[in-house]
Amino acid sequence: MGWTVLAGVVFVALGVFLFVRPDLLWNWTERWKSTQAEAPSDLYVKSTKFGGVAFALLGVVISVLPFVVK
């Protein structure tokens, strides 16, 4: 049970990071691939924020599930 709560907290933290700072993730993972791009596209920002919300919700479910299925 402790591992699932810890995993849920990690998922929530990752989701919040993806939602709040998609530009930083782009700098770390995508910027080196382009010589002309200075910032992420609107589609990249929106899809990364959507993924962040999904990760955070999954983290909440993972954290709560052991207490519900007891």
Secondary structure, DSSP 8 states (H G I E B T S, - for coil): -HHHHHHHHHHHHHHHHHHH-HHHHHHHHTGGG-SS-SS--HHHHHHHHHHHHHHHHHHHHHHHHHHH--
